[in-house]
Amino acid sequence: MRGKDMNPQSRGIWDAAECALLLIDYQDNVLAAVFEQDRRVIELNVSTIARMAQRFDIPVVLSTVGVEMGASDPVLPSLSAALPGVEVIDRSHMNAWEDPVFVDAVKATGRKKLVIGGIVTSVCVTFPAISARADGYEVAVLADAIGDGTKEEHDIAVMRLVQAGAVPMTTLAMMAEWFRDWKSPIADHAREVWVPYREKWAALKRGPEQYEPTGLIAAGGLRPGTRVRADAG
């Protein structure tokens, strides 16, 4: 019994050796569609989880939408910098799980526990997460590294994900669950990322940003969003 209890999988733990990280549509013009969450915090969280995955040898599947069509921006520079050498899969499908190249890349990882982040929550995260669940994968979503047009849209999408069997997690909780033991061989890598992350996170939280909602036409097609300070009148 003790041996079984010590098995991370038997406890439902998200062990680094069993996970793959899927990051979907982290692009400037897509991030600009988020108005009621601080885009800087979302960007910090996703770039941090990406760096941690690299240090823990967790395979990463990175995807964009509409870049080759000339309709969207490439991957956020901060995320590209965190994932040197990781190939970007560009799609036309809104549901990444409907793109054969993307699905093949996920299968090639050999992992059955998928940690998913993306923008926007109700589409780029929800669609592939639910599809992956239907195909027998376990799915966790990084609730503080994703965002939607409004907080209501984001929250309802997370509710839908939970109803479909996905597990909501935060960036910090996922990183902690990946290594879990400060004496483990990978704990030193966690220390390298953890302290600077929390300092940057705290600074952003002390001075949050808000954004004026804009429509697609007024903003010039697929690139909506105007940034204003939180204390603006």
GUTIVEX-972161 format. One line per field, with one value per residue: residue in one letter; x, y, z of N, C-alpha, C in turn. Coordinates in pm, whole numbers, always signed. Example, Ala and Ser with C-alpha at 12.3 -4.5 7.8 and 13.67 -1.06 7.14 Angstrom:
<pts>
res <- [A:S]
n_east <- [+1319:+1285]
n_north <- [-569:-225]
n_up <- [+780:+708]
ca_east <- [+1230:+1367]
ca_north <- [-450:-106]
ca_up <- [+780:+714]
c_east <- [+1320:+1290]
c_north <- [-330:+3]
c_up <- [+780:+787]
</pts>
This chain:
<pts>
res <- [M:R:G:K:D:M:N:P:Q:S:R:G:I:W:D:A:A:E:C:A:L:L:L:I:D:Y:Q:D:N:V:L:A:A:V:F:E:Q:D:R:R:V:I:E:L:N:V:S:T:I:A:R:M:A:Q:R:F:D:I:P:V:V:L:S:T:V:G:V:E:M:G:A:S:D:P:V:L:P:S:L:S:A:A:L:P:G:V:E:V:I:D:R:S:H:M:N:A:W:E:D:P:V:F:V:D:A:V:K:A:T:G:R:K:K:L:V:I:G:G:I:V:T:S:V:C:V:T:F:P:A:I:S:A:R:A:D:G:Y:E:V:A:V:L:A:D:A:I:G:D:G:T:K:E:E:H:D:I:A:V:M:R:L:V:Q:A:G:A:V:P:M:T:T:L:A:M:M:A:E:W:F:R:D:W:K:S:P:I:A:D:H:A:R:E:V:W:V:P:Y:R:E:K:W:A:A:L:K:R:G:P:E:Q:Y:E:P:T:G:L:I:A:A:G:G:L:R:P:G:T:R:V:R:A:D:A:G]
n_east <- [+83:+194:+387:+224:+95:+307:+345:+336:+149:-65:-176:-278:-106:+63:+322:+646:+776:+574:+434:+337:+378:+157:+132:-56:-125:-6:+29:+94:-126:-339:-323:-387:-660:-748:-897:-977:-798:-462:-240:+35:+92:-13:+162:+408:+361:+327:+573:+739:+652:+721:+1003:+1056:+964:+1151:+1383:+1315:+1305:+1061:+856:+759:+492:+440:+232:+88:-167:-274:-43:+113:-75:-73:-237:-201:+18:+355:+483:+494:+776:+902:+823:+925:+1196:+1217:+1194:+1408:+1488:+1256:+1019:+770:+432:+220:-123:-446:-682:-908:-942:-686:-660:-773:-587:-375:-92:-30:-156:-13:+236:+187:+128:+377:+528:+481:+354:+80:-40:-145:-54:-200:-185:-308:-444:-745:-918:-1176:-1176:-913:-795:-1005:-1127:-921:-853:-1086:-1122:-890:-936:-1153:-1018:-886:-680:-533:-592:-468:-526:-370:-474:-407:-238:-365:-622:-916:-1154:-1324:-1344:-1562:-1608:-1373:-1397:-1634:-1553:-1351:-1513:-1654:-1444:-1371:-1604:-1581:-1381:-1121:-839:-807:-524:-266:+19:+233:+154:+163:+435:+542:+427:+546:+809:+819:+986:+1233:+1480:+1513:+1666:+1598:+1534:+1713:+1699:+1443:+1472:+1626:+1444:+1219:+1253:+1324:+1094:+880:+947:+917:+647:+523:+584:+438:+179:+154:+131:-104:-230:-492:-725:-869:-1161:-1195:-1343:-1315:-1310:-1261:-1012:-854:-888:-763:-626:-696:-722:-624:-389:-404:-322:-389:-472:-582:-811]
n_north <- [-120:+122:+161:+203:+436:+612:+654:+902:+919:+766:+932:+1134:+1338:+1599:+1513:+1605:+1434:+1314:+1495:+1712:+2034:+2255:+2534:+2790:+3020:+3259:+3555:+3891:+4037:+3877:+3867:+4130:+4130:+4089:+4244:+4282:+4163:+4172:+4203:+4191:+4032:+3787:+3738:+3724:+3500:+3291:+3289:+3226:+2968:+2835:+2857:+2708:+2456:+2397:+2367:+2145:+1946:+1903:+1830:+2071:+2194:+2431:+2673:+2881:+3092:+3177:+3315:+3252:+3314:+3583:+3718:+3743:+3816:+3695:+3458:+3582:+3781:+3747:+3493:+3337:+3375:+3233:+2978:+2860:+2715:+2565:+2452:+2631:+2571:+2665:+2745:+2724:+2652:+2731:+2563:+2399:+2126:+2025:+2041:+1841:+1835:+1959:+1783:+1549:+1631:+1652:+1384:+1277:+1346:+1153:+1180:+1173:+1349:+1668:+2000:+2301:+2620:+2929:+3182:+3299:+3227:+3109:+3001:+2935:+2790:+2635:+2480:+2293:+2170:+2040:+1870:+1714:+1590:+1429:+1250:+1098:+1209:+1345:+1668:+1982:+2326:+2643:+2873:+3136:+3215:+3258:+3427:+3629:+3822:+3953:+3934:+3785:+3621:+3472:+3344:+3192:+3022:+2877:+2746:+2582:+2423:+2289:+2144:+1971:+1812:+1905:+2030:+2315:+2520:+2722:+2916:+2918:+2707:+2488:+2478:+2417:+2168:+2020:+1977:+1950:+1869:+2009:+1895:+1750:+1652:+1840:+2069:+2284:+2407:+2506:+2701:+2887:+3001:+3066:+3273:+3524:+3535:+3571:+3821:+3988:+3938:+4040:+4313:+4383:+4333:+4529:+4758:+4753:+4720:+4848:+4827:+4991:+4875:+4782:+4760:+4531:+4654:+4928:+4906:+4819:+4566:+4255:+4335:+4440:+4672:+4906:+5045:+5159:+5332:+5193:+5383:+5581:+5843]
n_up <- [+0:+79:-117:-339:-261:-273:-536:-776:-987:-899:-715:-857:-919:-1099:-1244:-1354:-1532:-1669:-1815:-2088:-2232:-2374:-2573:-2698:-2947:-2845:-2924:-3028:-3141:-3068:-2791:-2747:-2751:-2499:-2228:-1957:-1791:-1675:-1922:-1914:-1692:-1773:-1988:-1851:-1687:-1875:-2011:-1802:-1717:-1945:-1948:-1719:-1798:-1997:-1841:-1693:-1877:-2005:-2272:-2520:-2705:-2939:-3078:-3335:-3487:-3810:-3901:-4129:-4316:-4311:-4141:-3870:-3588:-3512:-3263:-2927:-2848:-2596:-2522:-2727:-2674:-2439:-2525:-2694:-3003:-3020:-3240:-3420:-3477:-3721:-3783:-3949:-3841:-3576:-3362:-3230:-3211:-3433:-3625:-3801:-3791:-3551:-3365:-3418:-3327:-3054:-2993:-3048:-2831:-2644:-2405:-2175:-2009:-2037:-2018:-2062:-2211:-2342:-2565:-2696:-2383:-2413:-2665:-2798:-2594:-2478:-2689:-2798:-2555:-2464:-2681:-2662:-2417:-2493:-2648:-2468:-2313:-2013:-1884:-1787:-1723:-1742:-1553:-1485:-1680:-1907:-2097:-2173:-2369:-2183:-1824:-1750:-1975:-1969:-1715:-1745:-1949:-1817:-1632:-1810:-1900:-1665:-1621:-1832:-1746:-1725:-1538:-1346:-1294:-1139:-1244:-1055:-884:-1059:-1128:-878:-835:-1031:-940:-653:-436:-246:-224:-450:-767:-962:-831:-802:-1050:-1034:-836:-973:-1144:-992:-787:-927:-1085:-898:-798:-1024:-1078:-844:-867:-1096:-1006:-814:-962:-1158:-1496:-1703:-1981:-2261:-2405:-2747:-3072:-3352:-3607:-3560:-3452:-3652:-3802:-3715:-3493:-3215:-2931:-2691:-2482:-2147:-1843:-1516:-1334:-1479:-1564]
ca_east <- [+0:+280:+446:+123:+72:+420:+343:+268:+35:-179:-233:-325:-9:+115:+465:+713:+813:+454:+362:+379:+325:+101:+114:-134:-167:+48:+68:+59:-261:-438:-316:-453:-804:-775:-920:-1003:-688:-336:-170:+174:+98:-31:+287:+509:+331:+352:+716:+801:+622:+798:+1142:+1060:+951:+1280:+1478:+1271:+1298:+922:+837:+670:+433:+414:+153:+25:-274:-286:+80:+148:-179:-53:-346:-166:+158:+424:+487:+548:+921:+943:+800:+1026:+1324:+1212:+1187:+1499:+1493:+1126:+954:+634:+336:+118:-246:-562:-792:-917:-919:-556:-673:-818:-471:-303:+49:-30:-189:+102:+342:+148:+146:+520:+587:+459:+296:-67:-87:-121:-71:-233:-204:-339:-531:-823:-960:-1299:-1157:-782:-770:-1118:-1152:-829:-856:-1201:-1095:-789:-1005:-1232:-924:-829:-572:-559:-565:-469:-516:-301:-580:-355:-152:-458:-714:-1021:-1196:-1370:-1327:-1679:-1582:-1268:-1448:-1730:-1476:-1287:-1619:-1679:-1330:-1382:-1714:-1533:-1282:-989:-802:-750:-404:-193:+159:+313:+116:+211:+579:+566:+385:+640:+929:+762:+1082:+1348:+1602:+1514:+1770:+1555:+1497:+1800:+1642:+1326:+1520:+1674:+1329:+1116:+1274:+1302:+954:+796:+977:+852:+502:+482:+592:+325:+57:+148:+92:-176:-276:-624:-725:-996:-1211:-1215:-1394:-1217:-1301:-1195:-872:-779:-895:-740:-531:-765:-669:-550:-341:-409:-284:-501:-518:-630:-946]
ca_north <- [+0:+239:+181:+262:+573:+696:+671:+1028:+901:+712:+1041:+1238:+1448:+1635:+1492:+1661:+1326:+1264:+1608:+1794:+2170:+2302:+2679:+2814:+3153:+3372:+3649:+4027:+4081:+3797:+3917:+4261:+4109:+4074:+4378:+4292:+4100:+4239:+4126:+4173:+3919:+3669:+3715:+3680:+3364:+3191:+3280:+3159:+2825:+2783:+2841:+2597:+2333:+2373:+2320:+2015:+1855:+1878:+1868:+2184:+2210:+2574:+2692:+3009:+3084:+3282:+3388:+3229:+3380:+3726:+3775:+3753:+3835:+3574:+3433:+3690:+3771:+3695:+3348:+3280:+3376:+3129:+2846:+2854:+2589:+2499:+2483:+2685:+2513:+2764:+2680:+2805:+2609:+2790:+2451:+2340:+1981:+1990:+2050:+1714:+1855:+1987:+1660:+1458:+1679:+1614:+1239:+1247:+1365:+1032:+1215:+1169:+1461:+1789:+2128:+2387:+2763:+2990:+3298:+3336:+3113:+3045:+2941:+2874:+2694:+2545:+2385:+2179:+2100:+1949:+1767:+1624:+1509:+1329:+1151:+1020:+1275:+1427:+1806:+2092:+2456:+2742:+2973:+3271:+3240:+3266:+3538:+3645:+3960:+4000:+3837:+3696:+3521:+3385:+3262:+3094:+2922:+2790:+2660:+2480:+2333:+2204:+2052:+1871:+1727:+1967:+2074:+2450:+2536:+2847:+2898:+2883:+2574:+2387:+2466:+2347:+2029:+1953:+1927:+1905:+1837:+2099:+1815:+1675:+1700:+1953:+2183:+2398:+2476:+2579:+2820:+2984:+3066:+3101:+3400:+3640:+3537:+3630:+3964:+4055:+3924:+4132:+4449:+4402:+4336:+4657:+4862:+4684:+4793:+4822:+4854:+5035:+4781:+4832:+4663:+4490:+4748:+5050:+4878:+4778:+4423:+4155:+4385:+4531:+4697:+5026:+5031:+5277:+5302:+5160:+5500:+5684:+5885]
ca_up <- [+0:+87:-249:-426:-217:-310:-681:-805:-1076:-825:-638:-948:-923:-1231:-1237:-1472:-1624:-1737:-1875:-2202:-2223:-2501:-2568:-2819:-2993:-2770:-3029:-2986:-3179:-2994:-2653:-2746:-2736:-2355:-2176:-1814:-1719:-1704:-2026:-1873:-1600:-1857:-2062:-1755:-1643:-1979:-2039:-1688:-1723:-2058:-1903:-1625:-1877:-2060:-1741:-1644:-1993:-2041:-2413:-2544:-2839:-2951:-3200:-3366:-3585:-3909:-3932:-4269:-4395:-4301:-4063:-3728:-3550:-3466:-3119:-2845:-2837:-2465:-2521:-2818:-2603:-2336:-2589:-2809:-3075:-3029:-3367:-3410:-3570:-3756:-3823:-3988:-3754:-3444:-3271:-3265:-3217:-3568:-3713:-3790:-3754:-3407:-3292:-3433:-3239:-2918:-2982:-3053:-2698:-2566:-2275:-2171:-1926:-2113:-1950:-2175:-2199:-2471:-2571:-2579:-2303:-2459:-2797:-2822:-2487:-2454:-2797:-2797:-2425:-2464:-2781:-2606:-2316:-2564:-2702:-2360:-2242:-1896:-1922:-1690:-1789:-1660:-1549:-1473:-1796:-2019:-2080:-2274:-2388:-2054:-1715:-1755:-2078:-1917:-1604:-1797:-2022:-1718:-1582:-1912:-1899:-1546:-1646:-1928:-1680:-1717:-1403:-1346:-1214:-1156:-1285:-939:-836:-1153:-1113:-752:-849:-1118:-872:-525:-329:-255:-232:-575:-860:-1044:-745:-829:-1166:-985:-765:-1073:-1207:-894:-717:-1016:-1128:-795:-789:-1137:-1057:-740:-921:-1186:-926:-743:-1058:-1265:-1614:-1760:-2124:-2318:-2505:-2882:-3167:-3452:-3718:-3513:-3419:-3771:-3832:-3612:-3393:-3126:-2796:-2659:-2344:-2061:-1707:-1428:-1260:-1572:-1531]
c_east <- [+87:+344:+349:+99:+184:+430:+269:+143:-87:-247:-286:-231:+40:+268:+531:+745:+695:+384:+423:+311:+283:+71:+60:-168:-126:+113:+20:-84:-370:-441:-388:-605:-845:-785:-930:-903:-559:-255:-25:+191:+80:+98:+398:+486:+363:+500:+789:+776:+699:+944:+1154:+1051:+1083:+1380:+1442:+1259:+1155:+903:+733:+623:+384:+344:+99:-89:-263:-161:+115:+47:-163:-159:-311:-17:+222:+418:+546:+699:+968:+926:+898:+1162:+1332:+1219:+1279:+1498:+1361:+1054:+811:+546:+228:-3:-342:-682:-791:-895:-790:-565:-727:-705:-387:-158:+61:-54:-74:+216:+313:+171:+294:+588:+578:+396:+144:-126:-47:-151:-86:-246:-233:-426:-612:-880:-1075:-1285:-1025:-742:-881:-1133:-1053:-829:-969:-1180:-994:-849:-1085:-1145:-846:-712:-622:-514:-569:-457:-457:-389:-529:-255:-235:-553:-813:-1061:-1242:-1344:-1443:-1657:-1477:-1323:-1546:-1657:-1406:-1391:-1650:-1567:-1337:-1492:-1673:-1422:-1141:-966:-745:-632:-352:-49:+245:+283:+167:+361:+613:+533:+482:+763:+903:+859:+1206:+1481:+1610:+1620:+1729:+1520:+1584:+1751:+1521:+1367:+1565:+1559:+1238:+1133:+1257:+1159:+867:+824:+908:+700:+452:+483:+475:+193:+42:+105:+19:-213:-418:-624:-864:-1042:-1230:-1272:-1290:-1200:-1225:-1047:-791:-774:-871:-649:-600:-684:-589:-513:-352:-366:-407:-555:-565:-775:-1048]
c_north <- [+125:+269:+246:+407:+667:+719:+800:+1010:+851:+820:+1152:+1356:+1472:+1632:+1539:+1555:+1275:+1371:+1656:+1930:+2216:+2451:+2726:+2962:+3268:+3468:+3788:+4065:+4001:+3842:+4051:+4250:+4089:+4213:+4386:+4213:+4168:+4154:+4098:+4053:+3788:+3635:+3666:+3535:+3261:+3179:+3209:+3010:+2760:+2761:+2722:+2463:+2297:+2314:+2181:+1911:+1812:+1920:+1978:+2181:+2353:+2600:+2834:+2986:+3204:+3358:+3374:+3293:+3531:+3796:+3800:+3770:+3702:+3560:+3554:+3674:+3712:+3544:+3278:+3271:+3267:+2989:+2839:+2716:+2516:+2546:+2531:+2622:+2617:+2694:+2780:+2771:+2687:+2684:+2382:+2189:+1934:+2001:+1923:+1729:+1880:+1859:+1560:+1499:+1644:+1464:+1202:+1268:+1238:+1058:+1216:+1276:+1591:+1912:+2233:+2533:+2820:+3113:+3284:+3210:+3036:+2975:+2863:+2774:+2589:+2440:+2268:+2102:+1999:+1836:+1666:+1534:+1397:+1219:+1079:+1082:+1338:+1569:+1896:+2222:+2557:+2867:+3116:+3305:+3246:+3383:+3546:+3792:+4025:+3893:+3738:+3585:+3420:+3290:+3155:+2984:+2825:+2695:+2548:+2377:+2237:+2101:+1940:+1783:+1782:+2020:+2215:+2458:+2679:+2815:+2851:+2742:+2465:+2368:+2388:+2200:+1951:+1903:+1881:+1886:+1924:+2024:+1735:+1732:+1822:+2077:+2306:+2478:+2559:+2708:+2929:+3064:+3131:+3241:+3520:+3649:+3608:+3779:+4041:+4052:+4026:+4277:+4479:+4413:+4469:+4771:+4803:+4778:+4753:+4870:+4896:+4933:+4850:+4721:+4633:+4594:+4873:+5028:+4831:+4629:+4337:+4204:+4486:+4562:+4825:+5022:+5164:+5235:+5275:+5282:+5613:+5718:+5843]
c_up <- [+0:-48:-345:-390:-261:-460:-715:-889:-1001:-742:-728:-960:-1067:-1226:-1367:-1576:-1705:-1820:-2006:-2186:-2361:-2488:-2702:-2836:-2901:-2870:-2989:-3019:-3108:-2847:-2641:-2737:-2591:-2294:-2024:-1729:-1761:-1801:-1987:-1780:-1677:-1930:-1970:-1714:-1750:-2011:-1925:-1691:-1838:-2019:-1807:-1699:-1945:-1961:-1690:-1755:-2023:-2186:-2428:-2688:-2847:-3084:-3210:-3464:-3680:-3945:-4080:-4363:-4395:-4217:-3918:-3709:-3511:-3315:-3046:-2831:-2704:-2456:-2613:-2750:-2498:-2395:-2711:-2872:-3086:-3156:-3344:-3517:-3597:-3817:-3886:-3900:-3623:-3336:-3311:-3280:-3352:-3670:-3697:-3746:-3604:-3327:-3302:-3342:-3093:-2898:-2976:-2918:-2613:-2431:-2283:-2079:-1994:-2029:-2060:-2132:-2337:-2456:-2702:-2511:-2366:-2594:-2802:-2715:-2481:-2564:-2795:-2665:-2420:-2565:-2730:-2499:-2384:-2622:-2592:-2285:-2112:-1929:-1799:-1769:-1691:-1652:-1536:-1585:-1924:-1994:-2194:-2282:-2260:-1950:-1715:-1857:-2032:-1811:-1652:-1875:-1927:-1657:-1681:-1914:-1781:-1565:-1741:-1869:-1677:-1577:-1411:-1250:-1230:-1194:-1168:-889:-929:-1141:-986:-764:-937:-1042:-728:-410:-345:-256:-363:-670:-941:-962:-771:-950:-1124:-915:-863:-1132:-1104:-838:-811:-1066:-1025:-779:-902:-1122:-955:-790:-1014:-1109:-850:-834:-1177:-1380:-1649:-1904:-2168:-2422:-2641:-2968:-3273:-3562:-3677:-3488:-3538:-3790:-3711:-3500:-3300:-3001:-2786:-2513:-2271:-1922:-1621:-1357:-1351:-1542:-1633]
</pts>
